[in-house]
Amino acid sequence: MGLGGAFVLPDLCLSTVRGELLSVGLPFQSFELKAKPNSCRLRLLKSNYSDVPGMDMKNQRAVLLQYRSVSCVLIAVFGCAIAFAASTPTTLRGATIVDAAKAKSLMQAGAIMIDARVANEYAESHIKGAQNVPYKEKSEKTVAYDSTVDRFDLSRLPGDKNRSIIFGCNGPECWKSYKASRAAIKAGFKNVYWLRGGLPEWETAGYPVE
């Protein structure tokens, strides 16, 4: 008795999905999650639940029903979120939008790269040399967002407000670096650069990650 399949769901919170699956009693061996920049692969593995201690036939059926339910809910919810996610603006007053090549040359000249993603995303993979200053986002993904509900620790940015700073995250659909850039501009930083294409563009260009 088992169920299998694979789905690629962009921009998932890996720990959240894993927690949801485990919370309904699914054996850890029955699913696999792999995170990559801007994506997460959820694989539902075929499993023999009779191998799980205390798992009789009745419990097997119950778990399989939960398995199907959770899988469908995850796919539907995140699929809808992805489909309707708004891309970030293509302009940002007070900042210079740069591509990966320009960001690389700026870093070589002494600019600091700030990765605005959450810590677990940064730990998974990030631009080599980038520093993690997470933009903790609760506001809507629109230019009219309410920054007062978000958190961003400006004290972790350089004390010299003339220092060149580049902000990046997970690409055009990721608003964290856009909002972090705006926060820095508002705080008086004079040389703000925004790598709108973020980590995906950097990797596509073949530049180093760690």
TORPA-4810 file (N, C-alpha, C, O; in nm, 3 decimals):
<nodes>
NODE_1_0.085_-0.119_0.000_0.000_0.000_0.000_0.089_0.123_0.000_0.176_0.137_0.085_M
NODE_2_0.067_0.214_-0.096_0.154_0.330_-0.102_0.104_0.433_-0.200_0.001_0.414_-0.266_G
NODE_3_0.176_0.543_-0.209_0.139_0.654_-0.296_0.266_0.722_-0.338_0.357_0.740_-0.257_L
NODE_4_0.275_0.761_-0.464_0.398_0.825_-0.510_0.369_0.941_-0.602_0.257_0.957_-0.650_G
NODE_5_0.471_1.023_-0.626_0.457_1.137_-0.716_0.560_1.241_-0.684_0.625_1.235_-0.579_G
NODE_6_0.578_1.338_-0.774_0.674_1.445_-0.749_0.618_1.576_-0.799_0.552_1.580_-0.902_A
NODE_7_0.644_1.684_-0.726_0.593_1.815_-0.761_0.702_1.917_-0.732_0.772_1.906_-0.632_F
NODE_8_0.717_2.015_-0.819_0.810_2.124_-0.792_0.729_2.247_-0.756_0.650_2.296_-0.837_V
NODE_9_0.747_2.296_-0.635_0.668_2.406_-0.583_0.760_2.522_-0.549_0.826_2.519_-0.445_L
NODE_10_0.767_2.627_-0.634_0.859_2.738_-0.607_0.828_2.810_-0.477_0.713_2.817_-0.434_P
NODE_11_0.934_2.865_-0.415_0.924_2.954_-0.300_0.851_2.894_-0.181_0.777_2.964_-0.112_D
NODE_12_0.870_2.766_-0.155_0.808_2.706_-0.037_0.897_2.726_0.084_1.019_2.739_0.072_L
NODE_13_0.836_2.727_0.199_0.912_2.725_0.324_0.936_2.579_0.359_0.844_2.510_0.402_C
NODE_14_1.057_2.534_0.341_1.090_2.392_0.356_1.050_2.339_0.493_0.987_2.233_0.502_L
NODE_15_1.085_2.410_0.599_1.056_2.361_0.734_0.905_2.354_0.759_0.858_2.263_0.827_S
NODE_16_0.830_2.449_0.704_0.684_2.449_0.723_0.621_2.328_0.657_0.536_2.262_0.717_T
NODE_17_0.661_2.298_0.534_0.604_2.185_0.462_0.639_2.055_0.532_0.554_1.968_0.550_V
NODE_18_0.765_2.041_0.572_0.807_1.920_0.641_0.727_1.901_0.771_0.684_1.790_0.804_R
NODE_19_0.708_2.011_0.842_0.632_2.004_0.967_0.488_1.963_0.945_0.432_1.886_1.022_G
NODE_20_0.427_2.016_0.838_0.288_1.981_0.808_0.275_1.832_0.779_0.183_1.766_0.827_E
NODE_21_0.368_1.778_0.700_0.360_1.638_0.664_0.382_1.548_0.786_0.312_1.448_0.805_L
NODE_22_0.479_1.585_0.868_0.505_1.504_0.987_0.392_1.514_1.089_0.366_1.419_1.163_L
NODE_23_0.325_1.628_1.092_0.222_1.650_1.193_0.102_1.559_1.177_0.030_1.533_1.273_S
NODE_24_0.079_1.509_1.053_-0.035_1.419_1.033_0.006_1.272_1.049_-0.071_1.181_1.020_V
NODE_25_0.129_1.251_1.095_0.171_1.115_1.125_0.235_1.040_1.012_0.245_0.918_1.017_G
NODE_26_0.279_1.109_0.908_0.343_1.040_0.797_0.482_0.994_0.837_0.557_1.070_0.898_L
NODE_27_0.518_0.870_0.806_0.654_0.826_0.833_0.753_0.915_0.760_0.729_0.954_0.646_P
NODE_28_0.864_0.947_0.824_0.963_1.035_0.763_1.012_0.979_0.630_1.043_1.053_0.537_F
NODE_29_1.018_0.841_0.622_1.069_0.779_0.500_0.973_0.791_0.382_1.008_0.755_0.270_Q
NODE_30_0.852_0.842_0.405_0.751_0.842_0.300_0.749_0.967_0.214_0.674_0.974_0.117_S
NODE_31_0.833_1.065_0.248_0.840_1.183_0.162_0.981_1.241_0.163_1.060_1.215_0.253_F
NODE_32_1.009_1.319_0.061_1.142_1.377_0.046_1.127_1.522_0.004_1.050_1.553_-0.087_E
NODE_33_1.199_1.611_0.070_1.197_1.752_0.034_1.338_1.796_0.001_1.431_1.772_0.077_L
NODE_34_1.354_1.860_-0.114_1.484_1.913_-0.153_1.469_2.059_-0.192_1.389_2.094_-0.279_K
NODE_35_1.547_2.145_-0.126_1.540_2.288_-0.155_1.652_2.328_-0.251_1.765_2.282_-0.240_A
NODE_36_1.616_2.414_-0.345_1.712_2.475_-0.435_1.679_2.624_-0.439_1.573_2.664_-0.391_K
NODE_37_1.768_2.706_-0.495_1.734_2.848_-0.505_1.601_2.867_-0.576_1.584_2.820_-0.688_P
NODE_38_1.508_2.935_-0.512_1.379_2.970_-0.569_1.288_2.850_-0.594_1.187_2.865_-0.664_N
NODE_39_1.319_2.734_-0.540_1.229_2.621_-0.562_1.247_2.516_-0.452_1.347_2.513_-0.381_S
NODE_40_1.146_2.432_-0.444_1.153_2.322_-0.349_1.085_2.203_-0.413_0.972_2.214_-0.460_C
NODE_41_1.153_2.088_-0.415_1.093_1.968_-0.473_1.035_1.882_-0.362_1.104_1.842_-0.268_R
NODE_42_0.906_1.855_-0.375_0.836_1.767_-0.282_0.812_1.635_-0.352_0.739_1.630_-0.452_L
NODE_43_0.871_1.529_-0.302_0.852_1.398_-0.363_0.779_1.307_-0.264_0.824_1.286_-0.152_R
NODE_44_0.666_1.255_-0.309_0.587_1.163_-0.227_0.631_1.022_-0.264_0.599_0.972_-0.372_L
NODE_45_0.702_0.959_-0.176_0.762_0.829_-0.205_0.665_0.716_-0.178_0.584_0.722_-0.085_L
NODE_46_0.674_0.612_-0.259_0.596_0.492_-0.231_0.650_0.431_-0.101_0.771_0.421_-0.081_K
NODE_47_0.560_0.392_-0.017_0.604_0.345_0.114_0.523_0.223_0.156_0.403_0.214_0.129_S
NODE_48_0.589_0.130_0.222_0.521_0.015_0.280_0.497_0.045_0.427_0.587_0.028_0.510_N
NODE_49_0.379_0.088_0.461_0.350_0.131_0.597_0.348_0.015_0.696_0.350_0.037_0.817_Y
NODE_50_0.343_-0.107_0.645_0.345_-0.221_0.736_0.480_-0.233_0.805_0.493_-0.304_0.906_S
NODE_51_0.580_-0.165_0.751_0.714_-0.167_0.812_0.724_-0.071_0.930_0.821_-0.074_1.006_D
NODE_52_0.623_0.016_0.946_0.627_0.116_1.052_0.572_0.055_1.180_0.461_0.001_1.180_V
NODE_53_0.648_0.062_1.292_0.601_0.003_1.418_0.463_0.054_1.458_0.438_0.175_1.456_P
NODE_54_0.373_-0.037_1.494_0.240_0.001_1.540_0.145_0.041_1.429_0.036_0.091_1.457_G
NODE_55_0.183_0.020_1.303_0.100_0.064_1.191_0.021_-0.055_1.137_0.072_-0.131_1.054_M
NODE_56_-0.104_-0.072_1.184_-0.185_-0.181_1.133_-0.259_-0.135_1.008_-0.245_-0.021_0.965_D
NODE_57_-0.338_-0.224_0.950_-0.405_-0.193_0.823_-0.498_-0.072_0.836_-0.504_0.011_0.746_M
NODE_58_-0.569_-0.063_0.946_-0.661_0.050_0.966_-0.583_0.181_0.969_-0.624_0.279_0.906_K
NODE_59_-0.472_0.183_1.041_-0.391_0.304_1.049_-0.326_0.337_0.915_-0.309_0.454_0.881_N
NODE_60_-0.291_0.233_0.840_-0.233_0.256_0.707_-0.330_0.335_0.620_-0.293_0.433_0.555_Q
NODE_61_-0.457_0.289_0.620_-0.558_0.357_0.537_-0.575_0.502_0.582_-0.586_0.593_0.499_R
NODE_62_-0.579_0.524_0.713_-0.598_0.659_0.767_-0.483_0.750_0.727_-0.505_0.864_0.686_A
NODE_63_-0.362_0.699_0.739_-0.245_0.780_0.705_-0.242_0.812_0.556_-0.209_0.923_0.517_V
NODE_64_-0.278_0.713_0.473_-0.279_0.738_0.328_-0.380_0.845_0.291_-0.355_0.928_0.204_L
NODE_65_-0.496_0.844_0.359_-0.596_0.946_0.334_-0.541_1.083_0.374_-0.560_1.181_0.302_L
NODE_66_-0.474_1.089_0.488_-0.413_1.214_0.532_-0.305_1.258_0.435_-0.291_1.377_0.405_Q
NODE_67_-0.229_1.162_0.386_-0.122_1.186_0.290_-0.177_1.256_0.166_-0.125_1.359_0.123_Y
NODE_68_-0.284_1.196_0.110_-0.344_1.254_-0.010_-0.400_1.392_0.018_-0.383_1.485_-0.062_R
NODE_69_-0.466_1.406_0.134_-0.527_1.534_0.170_-0.423_1.644_0.184_-0.437_1.751_0.126_S
NODE_70_-0.318_1.616_0.262_-0.213_1.716_0.283_-0.146_1.752_0.152_-0.120_1.870_0.125_V
NODE_71_-0.117_1.651_0.070_-0.050_1.676_-0.057_-0.133_1.768_-0.146_-0.082_1.864_-0.204_S
NODE_72_-0.261_1.737_-0.156_-0.349_1.818_-0.242_-0.361_1.960_-0.190_-0.361_2.056_-0.268_C
NODE_73_-0.373_1.974_-0.058_-0.384_2.107_0.001_-0.258_2.189_-0.026_-0.265_2.305_-0.066_V
NODE_74_-0.143_2.127_-0.003_-0.017_2.198_-0.026_-0.003_2.243_-0.170_0.034_2.357_-0.198_L
NODE_75_-0.033_2.152_-0.261_-0.020_2.184_-0.404_-0.117_2.296_-0.443_-0.080_2.388_-0.515_I
NODE_76_-0.240_2.287_-0.394_-0.340_2.388_-0.429_-0.305_2.525_-0.372_-0.309_2.626_-0.443_A
NODE_77_-0.272_2.527_-0.243_-0.243_2.655_-0.177_-0.121_2.723_-0.236_-0.127_2.840_-0.273_V
NODE_78_-0.011_2.648_-0.244_0.111_2.709_-0.294_0.104_2.735_-0.445_0.163_2.831_-0.495_F
NODE_79_0.031_2.649_-0.517_0.013_2.673_-0.659_-0.060_2.803_-0.685_-0.022_2.880_-0.773_G
NODE_80_-0.165_2.829_-0.607_-0.240_2.954_-0.622_-0.154_3.073_-0.583_-0.155_3.177_-0.649_C
NODE_81_-0.078_3.058_-0.474_0.008_3.168_-0.430_0.111_3.204_-0.535_0.140_3.321_-0.558_A
NODE_82_0.166_3.101_-0.599_0.266_3.125_-0.703_0.203_3.191_-0.825_0.258_3.285_-0.883_I
NODE_83_0.086_3.139_-0.863_0.021_3.189_-0.984_-0.012_3.337_-0.974_-0.004_3.410_-1.072_A
NODE_84_-0.050_3.381_-0.853_-0.095_3.519_-0.838_0.009_3.610_-0.772_-0.018_3.727_-0.745_F
NODE_85_0.128_3.556_-0.747_0.233_3.638_-0.686_0.273_3.750_-0.780_0.297_3.728_-0.898_A
NODE_86_0.281_3.872_-0.725_0.317_3.987_-0.807_0.468_4.001_-0.812_0.537_3.985_-0.711_A
NODE_87_0.519_4.030_-0.930_0.661_4.056_-0.944_0.694_4.192_-0.887_0.609_4.281_-0.883_S
NODE_88_0.816_4.209_-0.844_0.863_4.337_-0.792_0.871_4.440_-0.903_0.877_4.405_-1.021_T
NODE_89_0.870_4.568_-0.868_0.881_4.674_-0.969_1.015_4.666_-1.043_1.110_4.606_-0.994_P
NODE_90_1.020_4.726_-1.158_1.145_4.728_-1.236_1.223_4.856_-1.215_1.329_4.876_-1.275_T
NODE_91_1.172_4.942_-1.129_1.244_5.064_-1.091_1.238_5.081_-0.940_1.146_5.032_-0.874_T
NODE_92_1.338_5.150_-0.886_1.340_5.176_-0.742_1.411_5.309_-0.719_1.533_5.320_-0.732_L
NODE_93_1.333_5.410_-0.685_1.387_5.543_-0.665_1.487_5.544_-0.549_1.459_5.494_-0.440_R
NODE_94_1.603_5.601_-0.576_1.707_5.609_-0.474_1.806_5.496_-0.478_1.907_5.497_-0.408_G
NODE_95_1.778_5.396_-0.562_1.869_5.282_-0.577_1.902_5.260_-0.724_1.830_5.306_-0.812_A
NODE_96_2.011_5.191_-0.748_2.049_5.152_-0.884_2.025_5.003_-0.900_2.078_4.923_-0.823_T
NODE_97_1.944_4.966_-0.999_1.918_4.824_-1.024_2.034_4.769_-1.107_2.071_4.826_-1.210_I
NODE_98_2.089_4.657_-1.062_2.206_4.600_-1.130_2.180_4.455_-1.168_2.095_4.388_-1.108_V
NODE_99_2.252_4.407_-1.268_2.247_4.266_-1.302_2.359_4.194_-1.228_2.436_4.256_-1.154_D
NODE_100_2.368_4.064_-1.247_2.466_3.984_-1.174_2.609_4.026_-1.204_2.693_4.031_-1.114_A
NODE_101_2.637_4.057_-1.330_2.773_4.097_-1.368_2.815_4.225_-1.298_2.927_4.235_-1.248_A
NODE_102_2.725_4.322_-1.295_2.756_4.448_-1.228_2.770_4.427_-1.077_2.859_4.485_-1.014_K
NODE_103_2.683_4.345_-1.019_2.691_4.318_-0.876_2.826_4.253_-0.841_2.887_4.286_-0.739_A
NODE_104_2.870_4.163_-0.925_2.998_4.096_-0.903_3.113_4.196_-0.905_3.202_4.192_-0.820_K
NODE_105_3.111_4.286_-1.003_3.218_4.386_-1.012_3.214_4.483_-0.895_3.319_4.527_-0.847_S
NODE_106_3.095_4.516_-0.848_3.082_4.604_-0.732_3.140_4.536_-0.607_3.208_4.600_-0.527_L
NODE_107_3.113_4.408_-0.591_3.167_4.334_-0.477_3.320_4.329_-0.483_3.387_4.341_-0.381_M
NODE_108_3.372_4.311_-0.602_3.517_4.308_-0.617_3.579_4.443_-0.583_3.696_4.451_-0.546_Q
NODE_109_3.499_4.549_-0.598_3.547_4.684_-0.567_3.521_4.722_-0.421_3.555_4.833_-0.379_A
NODE_110_3.462_4.630_-0.343_3.443_4.656_-0.201_3.300_4.670_-0.153_3.276_4.692_-0.034_G
NODE_111_3.203_4.658_-0.244_3.063_4.668_-0.203_3.024_4.545_-0.120_3.080_4.437_-0.137_A
NODE_112_2.928_4.564_-0.030_2.877_4.455_0.054_2.748_4.401_-0.007_2.657_4.476_-0.041_I
NODE_113_2.741_4.269_-0.021_2.619_4.204_-0.068_2.538_4.160_0.053_2.586_4.086_0.139_M
NODE_114_2.414_4.206_0.059_2.323_4.169_0.168_2.216_4.075_0.113_2.140_4.111_0.023_I
NODE_115_2.211_3.957_0.169_2.108_3.858_0.135_1.992_3.880_0.232_2.007_3.857_0.352_D
NODE_116_1.878_3.925_0.181_1.765_3.963_0.266_1.671_3.847_0.296_1.566_3.867_0.357_A
NODE_117_1.706_3.726_0.254_1.619_3.612_0.279_1.631_3.565_0.424_1.719_3.608_0.498_R
NODE_118_1.541_3.476_0.462_1.545_3.422_0.598_1.666_3.331_0.614_1.724_3.287_0.515_V
NODE_119_1.702_3.304_0.738_1.827_3.235_0.768_1.837_3.096_0.707_1.944_3.057_0.660_A
NODE_120_1.727_3.020_0.706_1.735_2.884_0.653_1.757_2.883_0.503_1.822_2.792_0.450_N
NODE_121_1.702_2.982_0.432_1.727_2.993_0.287_1.873_3.028_0.261_1.937_2.972_0.172_E
NODE_122_1.924_3.121_0.340_2.063_3.162_0.328_2.156_3.044_0.353_2.255_3.026_0.282_Y
NODE_123_2.124_2.964_0.454_2.208_2.850_0.489_2.209_2.745_0.378_2.309_2.675_0.359_A
NODE_124_2.100_2.735_0.307_2.089_2.635_0.200_2.184_2.669_0.085_2.253_2.581_0.033_E
NODE_125_2.188_2.794_0.046_2.276_2.839_-0.062_2.268_2.990_-0.072_2.160_3.048_-0.060_S
NODE_126_2.382_3.054_-0.093_2.382_3.200_-0.108_2.501_3.245_-0.191_2.596_3.170_-0.212_H
NODE_127_2.495_3.368_-0.238_2.604_3.426_-0.315_2.730_3.427_-0.229_2.727_3.468_-0.113_I
NODE_128_2.839_3.382_-0.285_2.963_3.376_-0.208_3.003_3.515_-0.159_3.014_3.609_-0.238_K
NODE_129_3.023_3.525_-0.030_3.062_3.653_0.031_2.946_3.736_0.081_2.967_3.838_0.146_G
NODE_130_2.823_3.693_0.051_2.706_3.769_0.095_2.685_3.755_0.245_2.712_3.651_0.303_A
NODE_131_2.636_3.863_0.307_2.602_3.861_0.449_2.450_3.851_0.462_2.376_3.911_0.384_Q
NODE_132_2.405_3.776_0.559_2.262_3.757_0.579_2.205_3.856_0.680_2.237_3.851_0.799_N
NODE_133_2.121_3.946_0.630_2.045_4.036_0.716_1.899_4.018_0.675_1.851_4.088_0.585_V
NODE_134_1.827_3.926_0.738_1.691_3.893_0.692_1.593_4.010_0.702_1.590_4.083_0.800_P
NODE_135_1.514_4.024_0.597_1.401_4.116_0.603_1.281_4.031_0.641_1.234_3.949_0.562_Y
NODE_136_1.232_4.050_0.763_1.123_3.968_0.815_0.990_4.029_0.772_0.941_4.125_0.830_K
NODE_137_0.936_3.968_0.668_0.826_4.026_0.593_0.689_3.974_0.637_0.664_3.853_0.636_E
NODE_138_0.603_4.067_0.676_0.463_4.034_0.703_0.369_4.118_0.618_0.249_4.090_0.609_K
NODE_139_0.423_4.219_0.556_0.342_4.310_0.474_0.308_4.247_0.339_0.366_4.145_0.301_S
NODE_140_0.214_4.309_0.269_0.173_4.260_0.138_0.283_4.283_0.035_0.368_4.371_0.051_E
NODE_141_0.279_4.204_-0.070_0.378_4.215_-0.177_0.329_4.316_-0.282_0.296_4.280_-0.395_K
NODE_142_0.326_4.441_-0.242_0.287_4.551_-0.329_0.374_4.671_-0.296_0.436_4.677_-0.190_T
NODE_143_0.380_4.767_-0.387_0.461_4.887_-0.363_0.402_4.971_-0.250_0.471_5.056_-0.193_V
NODE_144_0.275_4.948_-0.218_0.209_5.024_-0.111_0.211_4.947_0.022_0.125_4.969_0.107_A
NODE_145_0.308_4.859_0.040_0.315_4.777_0.160_0.333_4.862_0.287_0.383_4.974_0.281_Y
NODE_146_0.292_4.806_0.398_0.304_4.873_0.528_0.431_4.824_0.597_0.431_4.715_0.655_D
NODE_147_0.537_4.901_0.593_0.665_4.858_0.649_0.662_4.847_0.801_0.751_4.785_0.860_S
NODE_148_0.562_4.904_0.865_0.558_4.902_1.012_0.529_4.761_1.067_0.555_4.734_1.184_T
NODE_149_0.477_4.673_0.983_0.450_4.537_1.029_0.568_4.443_1.001_0.569_4.328_1.043_V
NODE_150_0.668_4.495_0.930_0.788_4.417_0.899_0.899_4.447_0.999_0.891_4.543_1.076_D
NODE_151_1.003_4.363_0.995_1.120_4.387_1.079_1.246_4.374_0.997_1.265_4.278_0.923_R
NODE_152_1.334_4.476_1.010_1.462_4.472_0.941_1.564_4.544_1.028_1.548_4.662_1.060_F
NODE_153_1.669_4.473_1.064_1.767_4.526_1.159_1.871_4.611_1.086_1.974_4.560_1.041_D
NODE_154_1.844_4.739_1.077_1.934_4.831_1.008_2.069_4.842_1.078_2.168_4.881_1.016_L
NODE_155_2.074_4.810_1.207_2.199_4.820_1.281_2.303_4.719_1.232_2.421_4.732_1.263_S
NODE_156_2.258_4.620_1.156_2.351_4.520_1.103_2.411_4.561_0.969_2.495_4.490_0.914_R
NODE_157_2.367_4.676_0.918_2.427_4.730_0.796_2.550_4.811_0.834_2.566_4.847_0.951_L
NODE_158_2.637_4.842_0.738_2.759_4.918_0.770_2.728_5.053_0.834_2.627_5.116_0.802_P
NODE_159_2.815_5.095_0.925_2.796_5.225_0.989_2.819_5.341_0.894_2.763_5.449_0.911_G
NODE_160_2.902_5.318_0.791_2.931_5.421_0.691_2.820_5.422_0.586_2.809_5.329_0.506_D
NODE_161_2.739_5.525_0.588_2.624_5.530_0.497_2.663_5.566_0.353_2.577_5.572_0.265_K
NODE_162_2.791_5.589_0.330_2.840_5.609_0.193_2.892_5.478_0.133_2.929_5.474_0.016_N
NODE_163_2.895_5.374_0.213_2.943_5.243_0.165_2.843_5.186_0.065_2.722_5.195_0.084_R
NODE_164_2.894_5.128_-0.041_2.808_5.066_-0.142_2.750_4.936_-0.088_2.823_4.849_-0.040_S
NODE_165_2.618_4.923_-0.096_2.548_4.803_-0.048_2.459_4.750_-0.159_2.385_4.824_-0.223_I
NODE_166_2.466_4.619_-0.179_2.381_4.552_-0.277_2.284_4.462_-0.201_2.324_4.389_-0.111_I
NODE_167_2.157_4.469_-0.238_2.056_4.383_-0.176_2.005_4.282_-0.278_1.981_4.316_-0.394_F
NODE_168_1.989_4.159_-0.235_1.935_4.056_-0.323_1.858_3.953_-0.244_1.874_3.941_-0.123_G
NODE_169_1.774_3.877_-0.315_1.705_3.763_-0.252_1.679_3.656_-0.357_1.773_3.609_-0.420_C
NODE_170_1.553_3.617_-0.377_1.523_3.503_-0.463_1.470_3.538_-0.601_1.399_3.458_-0.662_N
NODE_171_1.503_3.654_-0.651_1.462_3.689_-0.786_1.346_3.787_-0.792_1.304_3.838_-0.688_G
NODE_172_1.295_3.815_-0.911_1.192_3.919_-0.930_1.065_3.900_-0.850_0.994_3.997_-0.824_P
NODE_173_1.033_3.777_-0.812_0.911_3.753_-0.733_0.935_3.765_-0.584_0.841_3.756_-0.505_E
NODE_174_1.059_3.786_-0.544_1.092_3.799_-0.402_1.100_3.947_-0.366_1.179_4.022_-0.424_C
NODE_175_1.018_3.989_-0.271_1.008_4.131_-0.234_1.101_4.171_-0.121_1.114_4.290_-0.093_W
NODE_176_1.166_4.076_-0.057_1.247_4.110_0.061_1.361_4.207_0.028_1.383_4.303_0.103_K
NODE_177_1.432_4.183_-0.081_1.544_4.271_-0.114_1.496_4.409_-0.159_1.562_4.510_-0.135_S
NODE_178_1.380_4.413_-0.224_1.321_4.542_-0.264_1.289_4.624_-0.139_1.322_4.742_-0.131_Y
NODE_179_1.224_4.560_-0.043_1.185_4.630_0.080_1.306_4.666_0.165_1.310_4.772_0.227_K
NODE_180_1.406_4.578_0.168_1.529_4.608_0.242_1.601_4.726_0.179_1.655_4.812_0.249_A
NODE_181_1.602_4.731_0.047_1.665_4.844_-0.024_1.595_4.975_0.012_1.660_5.076_0.039_S
NODE_182_1.463_4.972_0.013_1.388_5.093_0.048_1.413_5.135_0.192_1.422_5.254_0.221_R
NODE_183_1.426_5.038_0.282_1.454_5.069_0.422_1.591_5.136_0.435_1.608_5.230_0.512_A
NODE_184_1.688_5.087_0.360_1.822_5.144_0.364_1.824_5.286_0.307_1.890_5.375_0.361_A
NODE_185_1.752_5.305_0.199_1.743_5.439_0.139_1.680_5.537_0.237_1.728_5.649_0.255_I
NODE_186_1.571_5.493_0.299_1.502_5.577_0.397_1.592_5.610_0.515_1.580_5.717_0.574_K
NODE_187_1.682_5.517_0.551_1.773_5.536_0.664_1.892_5.625_0.628_1.973_5.658_0.714_A
NODE_188_1.901_5.663_0.501_2.006_5.757_0.461_2.126_5.699_0.389_2.225_5.770_0.368_G
NODE_189_2.120_5.573_0.351_2.231_5.514_0.276_2.232_5.572_0.135_2.129_5.581_0.068_F
NODE_190_2.352_5.611_0.091_2.364_5.689_-0.033_2.391_5.604_-0.157_2.360_5.645_-0.269_K
NODE_191_2.449_5.487_-0.137_2.488_5.404_-0.252_2.425_5.265_-0.241_2.489_5.166_-0.206_N
NODE_192_2.296_5.263_-0.273_2.218_5.140_-0.263_2.200_5.079_-0.401_2.159_5.147_-0.495_V
NODE_193_2.231_4.951_-0.412_2.215_4.877_-0.537_2.120_4.760_-0.512_2.122_4.698_-0.406_Y
NODE_194_2.038_4.732_-0.611_1.941_4.624_-0.597_1.963_4.521_-0.707_1.947_4.550_-0.825_W
NODE_195_2.001_4.401_-0.666_2.013_4.289_-0.760_1.875_4.224_-0.771_1.845_4.128_-0.700_L
NODE_196_1.794_4.277_-0.859_1.654_4.232_-0.869_1.645_4.084_-0.905_1.556_4.013_-0.858_R
NODE_197_1.737_4.037_-0.989_1.735_3.896_-1.029_1.783_3.802_-0.922_1.764_3.680_-0.932_G
NODE_198_1.846_3.855_-0.818_1.886_3.779_-0.701_1.972_3.657_-0.727_2.045_3.650_-0.826_G
NODE_199_1.963_3.562_-0.636_2.043_3.441_-0.643_2.022_3.361_-0.772_2.120_3.312_-0.828_L
NODE_200_1.898_3.346_-0.822_1.880_3.271_-0.947_1.960_3.330_-1.064_2.021_3.255_-1.140_P
NODE_201_1.959_3.462_-1.078_2.034_3.525_-1.187_2.184_3.505_-1.167_2.257_3.479_-1.263_E
NODE_202_2.228_3.517_-1.042_2.370_3.498_-1.009_2.416_3.358_-1.048_2.521_3.340_-1.109_W
NODE_203_2.335_3.258_-1.010_2.371_3.119_-1.043_2.367_3.094_-1.192_2.453_3.024_-1.245_E
NODE_204_2.268_3.150_-1.260_2.258_3.133_-1.405_2.382_3.187_-1.475_2.426_3.133_-1.576_T
NODE_205_2.438_3.294_-1.419_2.559_3.353_-1.476_2.683_3.270_-1.446_2.791_3.296_-1.500_A
NODE_206_2.668_3.169_-1.360_2.780_3.082_-1.329_2.874_3.135_-1.222_2.987_3.089_-1.209_G
NODE_207_2.826_3.231_-1.145_2.908_3.291_-1.040_2.903_3.204_-0.913_2.808_3.129_-0.894_Y
NODE_208_3.005_3.214_-0.827_3.014_3.122_-0.713_2.911_3.144_-0.604_2.872_3.256_-0.572_P
NODE_209_2.868_3.032_-0.548_2.777_3.032_-0.433_2.843_2.949_-0.323_2.941_2.879_-0.346_V
NODE_210_2.788_2.959_-0.205_2.837_2.877_-0.094_2.724_2.841_0.000_2.745_2.773_0.100_E
</nodes>
